[in-house]
Amino acid sequence: MKPKPCPFCGKEPIVKPFDPEIEGTAWGAVECIYGRCPANPMVFDGAKIADDRGPNKYKQAAIRRWNRRSTL
């Protein structure tokens, strides 16, 4: 699963954590780090409980939330 481009600037976002052994395995996030982005949004996985699912499950949850776009 791959994140869509940033809805504000169109640049490719990054998916975190980069190194789960150092940063932990119970979270995931997608963030636009383009310096000229007017919003620099960041979306977390939204999990209510941290468990042993591993970093890929949390990253996938964050990407699903990031990819959800309004139809207005």
CHARMM-style PDB file with segment names, atoms N, HN, CA, C and O in Angstrom:
ATOM      1  N   MET     1       0.857  -1.165   0.000  1.00  0.00      PROA
ATOM      2  CA  MET     1       0.000   0.000   0.000  1.00  0.00      PROA
ATOM      3  C   MET     1       0.906   1.231   0.000  1.00  0.00      PROA
ATOM      4  O   MET     1       1.888   1.295   0.739  1.00  0.00      PROA
ATOM      5  N   LYS     2       0.561   2.201  -0.837  1.00  0.00      PROA
ATOM      6  HN  LYS     2      -0.237   2.149  -1.438  1.00  0.00      PROA
ATOM      7  CA  LYS     2       1.378   3.405  -0.988  1.00  0.00      PROA
ATOM      8  C   LYS     2       0.517   4.645  -0.715  1.00  0.00      PROA
ATOM      9  O   LYS     2      -0.635   4.696  -1.145  1.00  0.00      PROA
ATOM     10  N   PRO     3       1.057   5.641  -0.010  1.00  0.00      PROA
ATOM     11  CA  PRO     3       0.264   6.850   0.250  1.00  0.00      PROA
ATOM     12  C   PRO     3       0.112   7.708  -1.000  1.00  0.00      PROA
ATOM     13  O   PRO     3       1.011   7.795  -1.837  1.00  0.00      PROA
ATOM     14  N   LYS     4      -1.049   8.335  -1.096  1.00  0.00      PROA
ATOM     15  HN  LYS     4      -1.779   8.264  -0.416  1.00  0.00      PROA
ATOM     16  CA  LYS     4      -1.294   9.289  -2.180  1.00  0.00      PROA
ATOM     17  C   LYS     4      -0.449  10.541  -1.939  1.00  0.00      PROA
ATOM     18  O   LYS     4       0.022  10.762  -0.823  1.00  0.00      PROA
ATOM     19  N   PRO     5      -0.255  11.360  -2.975  1.00  0.00      PROA
ATOM     20  CA  PRO     5       0.471  12.621  -2.772  1.00  0.00      PROA
ATOM     21  C   PRO     5      -0.260  13.532  -1.772  1.00  0.00      PROA
ATOM     22  O   PRO     5      -1.453  13.365  -1.521  1.00  0.00      PROA
ATOM     23  N   CYS     6       0.460  14.470  -1.223  1.00  0.00      PROA
ATOM     24  HN  CYS     6       1.430  14.606  -1.426  1.00  0.00      PROA
ATOM     25  CA  CYS     6      -0.114  15.422  -0.270  1.00  0.00      PROA
ATOM     26  C   CYS     6      -1.270  16.173  -0.944  1.00  0.00      PROA
ATOM     27  O   CYS     6      -1.115  16.641  -2.072  1.00  0.00      PROA
ATOM     28  N   PRO     7      -2.419  16.296  -0.280  1.00  0.00      PROA
ATOM     29  CA  PRO     7      -3.552  16.999  -0.880  1.00  0.00      PROA
ATOM     30  C   PRO     7      -3.350  18.513  -0.978  1.00  0.00      PROA
ATOM     31  O   PRO     7      -4.118  19.191  -1.661  1.00  0.00      PROA
ATOM     32  N   PHE     8      -2.337  19.047  -0.312  1.00  0.00      PROA
ATOM     33  HN  PHE     8      -1.714  18.496   0.243  1.00  0.00      PROA
ATOM     34  CA  PHE     8      -2.115  20.486  -0.316  1.00  0.00      PROA
ATOM     35  C   PHE     8      -1.043  20.924  -1.302  1.00  0.00      PROA
ATOM     36  O   PHE     8      -1.159  21.982  -1.921  1.00  0.00      PROA
ATOM     37  N   CYS     9       0.013  20.106  -1.451  1.00  0.00      PROA
ATOM     38  HN  CYS     9       0.108  19.247  -0.948  1.00  0.00      PROA
ATOM     39  CA  CYS     9       1.102  20.516  -2.345  1.00  0.00      PROA
ATOM     40  C   CYS     9       1.378  19.520  -3.469  1.00  0.00      PROA
ATOM     41  O   CYS     9       2.058  19.857  -4.438  1.00  0.00      PROA
ATOM     42  N   GLY    10       0.859  18.295  -3.351  1.00  0.00      PROA
ATOM     43  HN  GLY    10       0.307  18.021  -2.563  1.00  0.00      PROA
ATOM     44  CA  GLY    10       1.040  17.293  -4.383  1.00  0.00      PROA
ATOM     45  C   GLY    10       2.340  16.515  -4.309  1.00  0.00      PROA
ATOM     46  O   GLY    10       2.610  15.695  -5.187  1.00  0.00      PROA
ATOM     47  N   LYS    11       3.151  16.746  -3.291  1.00  0.00      PROA
ATOM     48  HN  LYS    11       2.932  17.412  -2.578  1.00  0.00      PROA
ATOM     49  CA  LYS    11       4.431  16.041  -3.145  1.00  0.00      PROA
ATOM     50  C   LYS    11       4.238  14.693  -2.441  1.00  0.00      PROA
ATOM     51  O   LYS    11       3.234  14.461  -1.767  1.00  0.00      PROA
ATOM     52  N   GLU    12       5.223  13.820  -2.615  1.00  0.00      PROA
ATOM     53  HN  GLU    12       6.038  14.008  -3.162  1.00  0.00      PROA
ATOM     54  CA  GLU    12       5.203  12.499  -1.993  1.00  0.00      PROA
ATOM     55  C   GLU    12       5.436  12.622  -0.486  1.00  0.00      PROA
ATOM     56  O   GLU    12       6.412  13.247  -0.072  1.00  0.00      PROA
ATOM     57  N   PRO    13       4.555  12.034   0.349  1.00  0.00      PROA
ATOM     58  CA  PRO    13       4.762  12.071   1.803  1.00  0.00      PROA
ATOM     59  C   PRO    13       5.715  10.969   2.248  1.00  0.00      PROA
ATOM     60  O   PRO    13       6.083  10.098   1.460  1.00  0.00      PROA
ATOM     61  N   ILE    14       6.109  11.013   3.506  1.00  0.00      PROA
ATOM     62  HN  ILE    14       5.811  11.720   4.147  1.00  0.00      PROA
ATOM     63  CA  ILE    14       6.930   9.957   4.086  1.00  0.00      PROA
ATOM     64  C   ILE    14       6.074   9.124   5.033  1.00  0.00      PROA
ATOM     65  O   ILE    14       5.068   9.598   5.560  1.00  0.00      PROA
ATOM     66  N   VAL    15       6.482   7.893   5.239  1.00  0.00      PROA
ATOM     67  HN  VAL    15       7.299   7.507   4.811  1.00  0.00      PROA
ATOM     68  CA  VAL    15       5.793   6.987   6.158  1.00  0.00      PROA
ATOM     69  C   VAL    15       6.750   6.699   7.308  1.00  0.00      PROA
ATOM     70  O   VAL    15       7.919   6.377   7.095  1.00  0.00      PROA
ATOM     71  N   LYS    16       6.238   6.817   8.523  1.00  0.00      PROA
ATOM     72  HN  LYS    16       5.288   7.078   8.695  1.00  0.00      PROA
ATOM     73  CA  LYS    16       7.042   6.605   9.725  1.00  0.00      PROA
ATOM     74  C   LYS    16       6.498   5.419  10.503  1.00  0.00      PROA
ATOM     75  O   LYS    16       5.314   5.116  10.357  1.00  0.00      PROA
ATOM     76  N   PRO    17       7.273   4.738  11.310  1.00  0.00      PROA
ATOM     77  CA  PRO    17       8.651   4.995  11.700  1.00  0.00      PROA
ATOM     78  C   PRO    17       9.643   4.474  10.661  1.00  0.00      PROA
ATOM     79  O   PRO    17       9.388   3.478   9.984  1.00  0.00      PROA
ATOM     80  N   PHE    18      10.773   5.164  10.547  1.00  0.00      PROA
ATOM     81  HN  PHE    18      10.980   5.973  11.096  1.00  0.00      PROA
ATOM     82  CA  PHE    18      11.833   4.756   9.638  1.00  0.00      PROA
ATOM     83  C   PHE    18      12.548   3.525  10.179  1.00  0.00      PROA
ATOM     84  O   PHE    18      12.791   2.569   9.443  1.00  0.00      PROA
ATOM     85  N   ASP    19      12.884   3.551  11.464  1.00  0.00      PROA
ATOM     86  HN  ASP    19      12.687   4.328  12.061  1.00  0.00      PROA
ATOM     87  CA  ASP    19      13.611   2.459  12.103  1.00  0.00      PROA
ATOM     88  C   ASP    19      12.833   2.001  13.338  1.00  0.00      PROA
ATOM     89  O   ASP    19      13.031   2.542  14.425  1.00  0.00      PROA
ATOM     90  N   PRO    20      11.949   1.011  13.182  1.00  0.00      PROA
ATOM     91  CA  PRO    20      11.110   0.569  14.302  1.00  0.00      PROA
ATOM     92  C   PRO    20      11.884   0.094  15.526  1.00  0.00      PROA
ATOM     93  O   PRO    20      11.383   0.200  16.646  1.00  0.00      PROA
ATOM     94  N   GLU    21      13.085  -0.421  15.340  1.00  0.00      PROA
ATOM     95  HN  GLU    21      13.492  -0.507  14.431  1.00  0.00      PROA
ATOM     96  CA  GLU    21      13.855  -0.884  16.503  1.00  0.00      PROA
ATOM     97  C   GLU    21      14.254   0.285  17.403  1.00  0.00      PROA
ATOM     98  O   GLU    21      14.361   0.120  18.618  1.00  0.00      PROA
ATOM     99  N   ILE    22      14.470   1.440  16.830  1.00  0.00      PROA
ATOM    100  HN  ILE    22      14.383   1.574  15.843  1.00  0.00      PROA
ATOM    101  CA  ILE    22      14.847   2.626  17.609  1.00  0.00      PROA
ATOM    102  C   ILE    22      13.614   3.439  18.004  1.00  0.00      PROA
ATOM    103  O   ILE    22      13.509   3.892  19.144  1.00  0.00      PROA
ATOM    104  N   GLU    23      12.682   3.626  17.067  1.00  0.00      PROA
ATOM    105  HN  GLU    23      12.767   3.258  16.141  1.00  0.00      PROA
ATOM    106  CA  GLU    23      11.525   4.498  17.285  1.00  0.00      PROA
ATOM    107  C   GLU    23      10.316   3.792  17.887  1.00  0.00      PROA
ATOM    108  O   GLU    23       9.357   4.453  18.286  1.00  0.00      PROA
ATOM    109  N   GLY    24      10.342   2.480  17.960  1.00  0.00      PROA
ATOM    110  HN  GLY    24      11.121   1.943  17.636  1.00  0.00      PROA
ATOM    111  CA  GLY    24       9.214   1.735  18.495  1.00  0.00      PROA
ATOM    112  C   GLY    24       8.386   1.121  17.378  1.00  0.00      PROA
ATOM    113  O   GLY    24       8.479   1.535  16.222  1.00  0.00      PROA
ATOM    114  N   THR    25       7.573   0.126  17.733  1.00  0.00      PROA
ATOM    115  HN  THR    25       7.497  -0.211  18.672  1.00  0.00      PROA
ATOM    116  CA  THR    25       6.808  -0.615  16.733  1.00  0.00      PROA
ATOM    117  C   THR    25       5.305  -0.426  16.848  1.00  0.00      PROA
ATOM    118  O   THR    25       4.561  -0.950  16.019  1.00  0.00      PROA
ATOM    119  N   ALA    26       4.842   0.297  17.839  1.00  0.00      PROA
ATOM    120  HN  ALA    26       5.446   0.723  18.512  1.00  0.00      PROA
ATOM    121  CA  ALA    26       3.404   0.398  18.092  1.00  0.00      PROA
ATOM    122  C   ALA    26       2.804   1.708  17.600  1.00  0.00      PROA
ATOM    123  O   ALA    26       1.953   2.291  18.271  1.00  0.00      PROA
ATOM    124  N   TRP    27       3.237   2.172  16.442  1.00  0.00      PROA
ATOM    125  HN  TRP    27       3.929   1.698  15.897  1.00  0.00      PROA
ATOM    126  CA  TRP    27       2.664   3.387  15.871  1.00  0.00      PROA
ATOM    127  C   TRP    27       3.024   3.465  14.389  1.00  0.00      PROA
ATOM    128  O   TRP    27       3.932   2.786  13.911  1.00  0.00      PROA
ATOM    129  N   GLY    28       2.293   4.300  13.691  1.00  0.00      PROA
ATOM    130  HN  GLY    28       1.555   4.852  14.079  1.00  0.00      PROA
ATOM    131  CA  GLY    28       2.574   4.570  12.286  1.00  0.00      PROA
ATOM    132  C   GLY    28       2.050   5.954  11.950  1.00  0.00      PROA
ATOM    133  O   GLY    28       1.096   6.424  12.569  1.00  0.00      PROA
ATOM    134  N   ALA    29       2.658   6.603  10.986  1.00  0.00      PROA
ATOM    135  HN  ALA    29       3.434   6.221  10.483  1.00  0.00      PROA
ATOM    136  CA  ALA    29       2.236   7.945  10.594  1.00  0.00      PROA
ATOM    137  C   ALA    29       2.641   8.214   9.153  1.00  0.00      PROA
ATOM    138  O   ALA    29       3.582   7.614   8.634  1.00  0.00      PROA
ATOM    139  N   VAL    30       1.911   9.127   8.516  1.00  0.00      PROA
ATOM    140  HN  VAL    30       1.147   9.614   8.938  1.00  0.00      PROA
ATOM    141  CA  VAL    30       2.242   9.622   7.186  1.00  0.00      PROA
ATOM    142  C   VAL    30       2.335  11.135   7.314  1.00  0.00      PROA
ATOM    143  O   VAL    30       1.464  11.767   7.912  1.00  0.00      PROA
ATOM    144  N   GLU    31       3.395  11.715   6.752  1.00  0.00      PROA
ATOM    145  HN  GLU    31       4.102  11.201   6.266  1.00  0.00      PROA
ATOM    146  CA  GLU    31       3.623  13.151   6.915  1.00  0.00      PROA
ATOM    147  C   GLU    31       4.179  13.764   5.634  1.00  0.00      PROA
ATOM    148  O   GLU    31       5.020  13.165   4.964  1.00  0.00      PROA
ATOM    149  N   CYS    32       3.707  14.954   5.304  1.00  0.00      PROA
ATOM    150  HN  CYS    32       3.025  15.441   5.849  1.00  0.00      PROA
ATOM    151  CA  CYS    32       4.281  15.730   4.212  1.00  0.00      PROA
ATOM    152  C   CYS    32       5.395  16.590   4.809  1.00  0.00      PROA
ATOM    153  O   CYS    32       5.167  17.392   5.714  1.00  0.00      PROA
ATOM    154  N   ILE    33       6.600  16.402   4.281  1.00  0.00      PROA
ATOM    155  HN  ILE    33       6.785  15.751   3.546  1.00  0.00      PROA
ATOM    156  CA  ILE    33       7.732  17.163   4.822  1.00  0.00      PROA
ATOM    157  C   ILE    33       8.281  18.166   3.813  1.00  0.00      PROA
ATOM    158  O   ILE    33       9.366  18.714   4.011  1.00  0.00      PROA
ATOM    159  N   TYR    34       7.539  18.410   2.735  1.00  0.00      PROA
ATOM    160  HN  TYR    34       6.658  17.966   2.574  1.00  0.00      PROA
ATOM    161  CA  TYR    34       7.978  19.377   1.733  1.00  0.00      PROA
ATOM    162  C   TYR    34       8.008  20.764   2.372  1.00  0.00      PROA
ATOM    163  O   TYR    34       7.002  21.216   2.918  1.00  0.00      PROA
ATOM    164  N   GLY    35       9.118  21.420   2.310  1.00  0.00      PROA
ATOM    165  HN  GLY    35       9.936  21.053   1.866  1.00  0.00      PROA
ATOM    166  CA  GLY    35       9.330  22.703   2.982  1.00  0.00      PROA
ATOM    167  C   GLY    35       8.393  23.823   2.554  1.00  0.00      PROA
ATOM    168  O   GLY    35       8.141  24.747   3.327  1.00  0.00      PROA
ATOM    169  N   ARG    36       7.875  23.755   1.336  1.00  0.00      PROA
ATOM    170  HN  ARG    36       8.080  23.004   0.708  1.00  0.00      PROA
ATOM    171  CA  ARG    36       6.980  24.810   0.853  1.00  0.00      PROA
ATOM    172  C   ARG    36       5.505  24.430   0.892  1.00  0.00      PROA
ATOM    173  O   ARG    36       4.660  25.156   0.367  1.00  0.00      PROA
ATOM    174  N   CYS    37       5.196  23.301   1.507  1.00  0.00      PROA
ATOM    175  HN  CYS    37       5.883  22.711   1.933  1.00  0.00      PROA
ATOM    176  CA  CYS    37       3.797  22.883   1.640  1.00  0.00      PROA
ATOM    177  C   CYS    37       3.090  23.872   2.562  1.00  0.00      PROA
ATOM    178  O   CYS    37       3.603  24.178   3.638  1.00  0.00      PROA
ATOM    179  N   PRO    38       1.925  24.377   2.165  1.00  0.00      PROA
ATOM    180  CA  PRO    38       1.228  25.352   3.009  1.00  0.00      PROA
ATOM    181  C   PRO    38       0.652  24.755   4.296  1.00  0.00      PROA
ATOM    182  O   PRO    38       0.308  25.500   5.214  1.00  0.00      PROA
ATOM    183  N   ALA    39       0.540  23.427   4.379  1.00  0.00      PROA
ATOM    184  HN  ALA    39       0.819  22.822   3.633  1.00  0.00      PROA
ATOM    185  CA  ALA    39      -0.097  22.821   5.552  1.00  0.00      PROA
ATOM    186  C   ALA    39       0.798  21.841   6.308  1.00  0.00      PROA
ATOM    187  O   ALA    39       0.652  21.713   7.523  1.00  0.00      PROA
ATOM    188  N   ASN    40       1.709  21.153   5.645  1.00  0.00      PROA
ATOM    189  HN  ASN    40       1.828  21.258   4.658  1.00  0.00      PROA
ATOM    190  CA  ASN    40       2.532  20.093   6.228  1.00  0.00      PROA
ATOM    191  C   ASN    40       1.710  19.152   7.112  1.00  0.00      PROA
ATOM    192  O   ASN    40       1.998  19.016   8.301  1.00  0.00      PROA
ATOM    193  N   PRO    41       0.680  18.496   6.537  1.00  0.00      PROA
ATOM    194  CA  PRO    41      -0.175  17.617   7.340  1.00  0.00      PROA
ATOM    195  C   PRO    41       0.543  16.358   7.797  1.00  0.00      PROA
ATOM    196  O   PRO    41       1.502  15.898   7.176  1.00  0.00      PROA
ATOM    197  N   MET    42       0.047  15.816   8.903  1.00  0.00      PROA
ATOM    198  HN  MET    42      -0.731  16.189   9.408  1.00  0.00      PROA
ATOM    199  CA  MET    42       0.550  14.556   9.438  1.00  0.00      PROA
ATOM    200  C   MET    42      -0.645  13.771   9.956  1.00  0.00      PROA
ATOM    201  O   MET    42      -1.495  14.312  10.664  1.00  0.00      PROA
ATOM    202  N   VAL    43      -0.705  12.492   9.600  1.00  0.00      PROA
ATOM    203  HN  VAL    43      -0.015  12.052   9.025  1.00  0.00      PROA
ATOM    204  CA  VAL    43      -1.807  11.625  10.010  1.00  0.00      PROA
ATOM    205  C   VAL    43      -1.224  10.425  10.739  1.00  0.00      PROA
ATOM    206  O   VAL    43      -0.307   9.776  10.237  1.00  0.00      PROA
ATOM    207  N   PHE    44      -1.753  10.128  11.922  1.00  0.00      PROA
ATOM    208  HN  PHE    44      -2.498  10.655  12.330  1.00  0.00      PROA
ATOM    209  CA  PHE    44      -1.329   8.953  12.675  1.00  0.00      PROA
ATOM    210  C   PHE    44      -2.258   7.789  12.383  1.00  0.00      PROA
ATOM    211  O   PHE    44      -3.292   7.963  11.737  1.00  0.00      PROA
ATOM    212  N   ASP    45      -1.899   6.613  12.850  1.00  0.00      PROA
ATOM    213  HN  ASP    45      -1.059   6.472  13.374  1.00  0.00      PROA
ATOM    214  CA  ASP    45      -2.651   5.394  12.564  1.00  0.00      PROA
ATOM    215  C   ASP    45      -4.040   5.370  13.169  1.00  0.00      PROA
ATOM    216  O   ASP    45      -4.914   4.679  12.645  1.00  0.00      PROA
ATOM    217  N   GLY    46      -4.277   6.088  14.242  1.00  0.00      PROA
ATOM    218  HN  GLY    46      -3.567   6.649  14.667  1.00  0.00      PROA
ATOM    219  CA  GLY    46      -5.597   6.139  14.866  1.00  0.00      PROA
ATOM    220  C   GLY    46      -5.905   4.954  15.768  1.00  0.00      PROA
ATOM    221  O   GLY    46      -7.035   4.821  16.236  1.00  0.00      PROA
ATOM    222  N   ALA    47      -4.934   4.095  16.020  1.00  0.00      PROA
ATOM    223  HN  ALA    47      -4.015   4.203  15.640  1.00  0.00      PROA
ATOM    224  CA  ALA    47      -5.166   2.930  16.877  1.00  0.00      PROA
ATOM    225  C   ALA    47      -5.377   3.382  18.320  1.00  0.00      PROA
ATOM    226  O   ALA    47      -4.660   4.245  18.826  1.00  0.00      PROA
ATOM    227  N   LYS    48      -6.355   2.795  18.960  1.00  0.00      PROA
ATOM    228  HN  LYS    48      -6.938   2.094  18.549  1.00  0.00      PROA
ATOM    229  CA  LYS    48      -6.665   3.135  20.350  1.00  0.00      PROA
ATOM    230  C   LYS    48      -5.792   2.352  21.327  1.00  0.00      PROA
ATOM    231  O   LYS    48      -5.564   2.788  22.455  1.00  0.00      PROA
ATOM    232  N   ILE    49      -5.305   1.193  20.885  1.00  0.00      PROA
ATOM    233  HN  ILE    49      -5.491   0.838  19.968  1.00  0.00      PROA
ATOM    234  CA  ILE    49      -4.502   0.335  21.747  1.00  0.00      PROA
ATOM    235  C   ILE    49      -3.212  -0.025  21.015  1.00  0.00      PROA
ATOM    236  O   ILE    49      -3.246  -0.424  19.851  1.00  0.00      PROA
ATOM    237  N   ALA    50      -2.091   0.115  21.686  1.00  0.00      PROA
ATOM    238  HN  ALA    50      -2.063   0.439  22.632  1.00  0.00      PROA
ATOM    239  CA  ALA    50      -0.805  -0.300  21.128  1.00  0.00      PROA
ATOM    240  C   ALA    50      -0.554  -1.745  21.536  1.00  0.00      PROA
ATOM    241  O   ALA    50      -0.576  -2.075  22.722  1.00  0.00      PROA
ATOM    242  N   ASP    51      -0.316  -2.600  20.556  1.00  0.00      PROA
ATOM    243  HN  ASP    51      -0.298  -2.332  19.593  1.00  0.00      PROA
ATOM    244  CA  ASP    51      -0.057  -4.008  20.856  1.00  0.00      PROA
ATOM    245  C   ASP    51       1.093  -4.513  19.988  1.00  0.00      PROA
ATOM    246  O   ASP    51       1.883  -3.715  19.483  1.00  0.00      PROA
ATOM    247  N   ASP    52       1.192  -5.794  19.816  1.00  0.00      PROA
ATOM    248  HN  ASP    52       0.551  -6.442  20.227  1.00  0.00      PROA
ATOM    249  CA  ASP    52       2.321  -6.396  19.103  1.00  0.00      PROA
ATOM    250  C   ASP    52       2.010  -6.705  17.645  1.00  0.00      PROA
ATOM    251  O   ASP    52       2.527  -7.684  17.106  1.00  0.00      PROA
ATOM    252  N   ARG    53       1.187  -5.904  17.000  1.00  0.00      PROA
ATOM    253  HN  ARG    53       0.767  -5.109  17.438  1.00  0.00      PROA
ATOM    254  CA  ARG    53       0.876  -6.149  15.590  1.00  0.00      PROA
ATOM    255  C   ARG    53       2.069  -5.878  14.686  1.00  0.00      PROA
ATOM    256  O   ARG    53       2.142  -6.408  13.578  1.00  0.00      PROA
ATOM    257  N   GLY    54       2.995  -5.066  15.147  1.00  0.00      PROA
ATOM    258  HN  GLY    54       2.936  -4.636  16.048  1.00  0.00      PROA
ATOM    259  CA  GLY    54       4.182  -4.744  14.360  1.00  0.00      PROA
ATOM    260  C   GLY    54       4.009  -3.448  13.584  1.00  0.00      PROA
ATOM    261  O   GLY    54       2.885  -3.014  13.332  1.00  0.00      PROA
ATOM    262  N   PRO    55       5.122  -2.829  13.207  1.00  0.00      PROA
ATOM    263  CA  PRO    55       5.077  -1.509  12.581  1.00  0.00      PROA
ATOM    264  C   PRO    55       4.363  -1.482  11.237  1.00  0.00      PROA
ATOM    265  O   PRO    55       3.767  -0.463  10.886  1.00  0.00      PROA
ATOM    266  N   ASN    56       4.405  -2.574  10.474  1.00  0.00      PROA
ATOM    267  HN  ASN    56       4.888  -3.402  10.760  1.00  0.00      PROA
ATOM    268  CA  ASN    56       3.756  -2.545   9.168  1.00  0.00      PROA
ATOM    269  C   ASN    56       2.242  -2.410   9.272  1.00  0.00      PROA
ATOM    270  O   ASN    56       1.633  -1.744   8.435  1.00  0.00      PROA
ATOM    271  N   LYS    57       1.624  -3.017  10.266  1.00  0.00      PROA
ATOM    272  HN  LYS    57       2.119  -3.558  10.946  1.00  0.00      PROA
ATOM    273  CA  LYS    57       0.178  -2.889  10.449  1.00  0.00      PROA
ATOM    274  C   LYS    57      -0.197  -1.450  10.795  1.00  0.00      PROA
ATOM    275  O   LYS    57      -1.202  -0.934  10.308  1.00  0.00      PROA
ATOM    276  N   TYR    58       0.606  -0.805  11.631  1.00  0.00      PROA
ATOM    277  HN  TYR    58       1.423  -1.224  12.028  1.00  0.00      PROA
ATOM    278  CA  TYR    58       0.331   0.579  12.000  1.00  0.00      PROA
ATOM    279  C   TYR    58       0.578   1.521  10.821  1.00  0.00      PROA
ATOM    280  O   TYR    58      -0.174   2.473  10.612  1.00  0.00      PROA
ATOM    281  N   LYS    59       1.625   1.252  10.059  1.00  0.00      PROA
ATOM    282  HN  LYS    59       2.236   0.478  10.228  1.00  0.00      PROA
ATOM    283  CA  LYS    59       1.901   2.059   8.860  1.00  0.00      PROA
ATOM    284  C   LYS    59       0.753   1.935   7.859  1.00  0.00      PROA
ATOM    285  O   LYS    59       0.330   2.933   7.276  1.00  0.00      PROA
ATOM    286  N   GLN    60       0.245   0.710   7.656  1.00  0.00      PROA
ATOM    287  HN  GLN    60       0.589  -0.100   8.129  1.00  0.00      PROA
ATOM    288  CA  GLN    60      -0.860   0.503   6.730  1.00  0.00      PROA
ATOM    289  C   GLN    60      -2.109   1.250   7.200  1.00  0.00      PROA
ATOM    290  O   GLN    60      -2.828   1.829   6.386  1.00  0.00      PROA
ATOM    291  N   ALA    61      -2.367   1.241   8.503  1.00  0.00      PROA
ATOM    292  HN  ALA    61      -1.782   0.771   9.165  1.00  0.00      PROA
ATOM    293  CA  ALA    61      -3.525   1.973   9.039  1.00  0.00      PROA
ATOM    294  C   ALA    61      -3.361   3.472   8.805  1.00  0.00      PROA
ATOM    295  O   ALA    61      -4.326   4.149   8.451  1.00  0.00      PROA
ATOM    296  N   ALA    62      -2.156   3.996   8.996  1.00  0.00      PROA
ATOM    297  HN  ALA    62      -1.372   3.446   9.284  1.00  0.00      PROA
ATOM    298  CA  ALA    62      -1.910   5.421   8.769  1.00  0.00      PROA
ATOM    299  C   ALA    62      -2.065   5.765   7.291  1.00  0.00      PROA
ATOM    300  O   ALA    62      -2.615   6.814   6.957  1.00  0.00      PROA
ATOM    301  N   ILE    63      -1.591   4.903   6.412  1.00  0.00      PROA
ATOM    302  HN  ILE    63      -1.144   4.051   6.684  1.00  0.00      PROA
ATOM    303  CA  ILE    63      -1.729   5.147   4.975  1.00  0.00      PROA
ATOM    304  C   ILE    63      -3.199   5.133   4.565  1.00  0.00      PROA
ATOM    305  O   ILE    63      -3.618   5.972   3.768  1.00  0.00      PROA
ATOM    306  N   ARG    64      -3.992   4.193   5.095  1.00  0.00      PROA
ATOM    307  HN  ARG    64      -3.651   3.511   5.743  1.00  0.00      PROA
ATOM    308  CA  ARG    64      -5.434   4.171   4.790  1.00  0.00      PROA
ATOM    309  C   ARG    64      -6.097   5.477   5.216  1.00  0.00      PROA
ATOM    310  O   ARG    64      -6.920   6.020   4.479  1.00  0.00      PROA
ATOM    311  N   ARG    65      -5.748   5.985   6.394  1.00  0.00      PROA
ATOM    312  HN  ARG    65      -5.079   5.543   6.992  1.00  0.00      PROA
ATOM    313  CA  ARG    65      -6.327   7.263   6.858  1.00  0.00      PROA
ATOM    314  C   ARG    65      -5.866   8.419   5.977  1.00  0.00      PROA
ATOM    315  O   ARG    65      -6.658   9.302   5.645  1.00  0.00      PROA
ATOM    316  N   TRP    66      -4.590   8.420   5.596  1.00  0.00      PROA
ATOM    317  HN  TRP    66      -3.947   7.703   5.865  1.00  0.00      PROA
ATOM    318  CA  TRP    66      -4.039   9.483   4.746  1.00  0.00      PROA
ATOM    319  C   TRP    66      -4.731   9.491   3.375  1.00  0.00      PROA
ATOM    320  O   TRP    66      -5.056  10.552   2.841  1.00  0.00      PROA
ATOM    321  N   ASN    67      -4.947   8.308   2.821  1.00  0.00      PROA
ATOM    322  HN  ASN    67      -4.683   7.447   3.255  1.00  0.00      PROA
ATOM    323  CA  ASN    67      -5.518   8.185   1.479  1.00  0.00      PROA
ATOM    324  C   ASN    67      -7.004   8.508   1.410  1.00  0.00      PROA
ATOM    325  O   ASN    67      -7.544   8.701   0.321  1.00  0.00      PROA
ATOM    326  N   ARG    68      -7.661   8.570   2.544  1.00  0.00      PROA
ATOM    327  HN  ARG    68      -7.222   8.414   3.429  1.00  0.00      PROA
ATOM    328  CA  ARG    68      -9.087   8.908   2.566  1.00  0.00      PROA
ATOM    329  C   ARG    68      -9.249  10.380   2.248  1.00  0.00      PROA
ATOM    330  O   ARG    68      -8.721  11.229   2.966  1.00  0.00      PROA
ATOM    331  N   ARG    69      -9.973  10.697   1.179  1.00  0.00      PROA
ATOM    332  HN  ARG    69     -10.401  10.007   0.595  1.00  0.00      PROA
ATOM    333  CA  ARG    69     -10.154  12.085   0.745  1.00  0.00      PROA
ATOM    334  C   ARG    69     -11.634  12.452   0.737  1.00  0.00      PROA
ATOM    335  O   ARG    69     -12.491  11.607   0.479  1.00  0.00      PROA
ATOM    336  N   SER    70     -11.916  13.685   1.014  1.00  0.00      PROA
ATOM    337  HN  SER    70     -11.220  14.372   1.223  1.00  0.00      PROA
ATOM    338  CA  SER    70     -13.277  14.184   1.019  1.00  0.00      PROA
ATOM    339  C   SER    70     -13.841  14.202  -0.406  1.00  0.00      PROA
ATOM    340  O   SER    70     -13.109  14.437  -1.368  1.00  0.00      PROA
ATOM    341  N   THR    71     -15.116  13.958  -0.528  1.00  0.00      PROA
ATOM    342  HN  THR    71     -15.711  13.767   0.253  1.00  0.00      PROA
ATOM    343  CA  THR    71     -15.763  13.985  -1.845  1.00  0.00      PROA
ATOM    344  C   THR    71     -16.623  15.233  -2.023  1.00  0.00      PROA
ATOM    345  O   THR    71     -17.466  15.278  -2.919  1.00  0.00      PROA
ATOM    346  N   LEU    72     -16.421  16.232  -1.191  1.00  0.00      PROA
ATOM    347  HN  LEU    72     -15.735  16.195  -0.464  1.00  0.00      PROA
ATOM    348  CA  LEU    72     -17.216  17.460  -1.275  1.00  0.00      PROA
ATOM    349  C   LEU    72     -16.897  18.248  -2.504  1.00  0.00      PROA
ATOM    350  OT1 LEU    72     -17.480  19.310  -2.726  1.00  0.00      PROA
TER     351      LEU     72
END
